[in-house]
Amino acid sequence: MSKDNELIFYHSPHTRSTGILTLLEELAADYRLSALNMKAGEQRKPDFLAINPMGKVPTIQHGDAIITEQAAVYLYLADLYPDAGLAPPIGDPLRGPYLRWMVFYNSCFEPAIIDRSQKREAAPRAMSPYGDFDTMFQTLIDQLSKGDYLLGDKFTALDVLWGTALSWITKFQLVPLLPVIKEYIDRVNSRPAFKWAQNKDNELVASFEQ
């Protein structure tokens, strides 16, 4: 990848962007890692805020394009490396479900989890992005019950997102570790890319502490 088209990944270990680190490994992507030490407040420094004024990771810089927001980063990268086969192309019958479950995470699942973790009452159903927690959660369980992965038998970038997220969410007991969830987490996180990303994050944390 040329300098003008360089892919830069802004990442902080053991955050939401760990899933993107995993995805980049799954894609065998060519990129430059720019690690931010959040404990030292590096995500709030002017250099990074000039790239992402929200001071959030994951953030991708690809040439002149800046891509932020978790789902957008997953979608962008999986489409950028089509040969890896982690994103159904436009015209594939799985493309619509793929987009649905990618967006479902940030638009429904995570808002519901945050409300629950903060012990906040959900907004009235008509104003809530997820309706009610039980319906949202059962919708996810029903989908996970249909096959090994979110799209049945096909592993995609979706499973990098959901496998990573469900691992930490169940660790903090924010949702019950039902058998179908445990089996899914174990299946996805046994992949070499997931193990590599965890080790890489541990190395980054150790380097920050030196």
Buried (B, 14 or more C-beta within 10 A) or exposed (E): EEEEEEBBBBBBBEBBBBBBBBBBBBBEBEBEEBBBBBEEEBBEEEEBEEBBEEBBBBBBBBEEEEBBBBBBBBBBBBEBBEEBBBBBEEEEEBEEBBBEBBEBBBEBBBBBBEBBEEEEEBEEEEEBBBBEBEEBBEBBEEBBEEEBBBBEEBBBBBBBBBBBBBBBBBEEEBBEEBEBBEEBBEBBBEBEBBEBBBEBBEEBBEEBEE
